[in-house]
Amino acid sequence: MNRALRRGAPVALASAAALLLAGCASSSAPDASETPSAADCMDVSSGSLSDGVTVDGEFGASPTATFTTPMAAEELERTVVIEGDGETTTAGDDVNAIVSAFSGTTGEQVFSQPATIKAGDDTVFEAFLAGIDCVPTGSRTVTVAPASTLYGDTGNETIGVAPGETMVIVVDVQEPLKPAEWTENVPEVKFGAEGEAPTVTLPDTPPPAEYQLKVLEEGDGAEVQSGDNVTLHYQGTSWDTGEVFDQSYGGDPAQFTTDAVIQGFGAALVGQKVGTKLIVTIPPQYAYGTDASGGELAGQTLVFLVEIEDTAPATDAQ
């Protein structure tokens, strides 16, 4: 299918990041000048509304949030409900997180997905930046966000956010993501003739719980850096169904930046060299989340075969 989304990322790879971008929303979004300086922490503190939110659920999974509705906030509030013990996030960091948003009007969950957010990025809504700003990894934060820090007076009809609606955002700030070496129960891969799709045969075993990667053939070209625009061929298979759900084979190679795709896919590319062929297994918490109701591929373990053809800094590729 290879349908284009943000920065050319195919639908089956696109992360929740598109929901977090001020540039993708209404004209009521805050100007870049209102975003805190990249050199400083944001000026946001806890308040009665954020302190009044109760969050339950395992860290790194889709949580529940309980609070009095309807909620109407006038300013941004953030409470750290779990303080981690990892490195503190700083401007410019690519922060791995589970982002869960709830309607301040009904209390219902709007979405819950993994996402990679660049701290201090002035293209990201202030409300989402607050959840990852200057906190240790391993932290869980609750942000109460007035419409002025999110989707403004027009809302976001696509995900069901009403005009002017306050949102409650729960963010689990995770450790940097790096796959383990995949040594057992690695699928069998057969590459066809040029232009033909390869065949990936999954072993008859339960899906691996770990995020794992195996390099099938190491390239000798330039190394992929975080945020690079990468050109590649890929094939995605669901371990749960055994079906190929998307691939670029049979057409032109795909091209997108490493931060425009699901966490487990982007992290698998960083540090690899052009010419490399690899296979990676991505558990739900690094793909489309553990909540099976969150979309077609949510709750599933995904396997991607990848051939890296080129890489370049995103600014050079535009």
Salt bridges, closest charged atoms under 4 A:
ASP94 OD1 - LYS118 NZ 2.88
ASP172 OD1 - ARG140 NE 2.60
GLU188 OE2 - LYS190 NZ 3.75
GLU217 OE1 - LYS277 NZ 3.92
ASP259 OD1 - ARG7 NH1 2.74
GLU307 OE1 - LYS277 NZ 3.96
GLU309 OE2 - HIS233 NE2 3.90
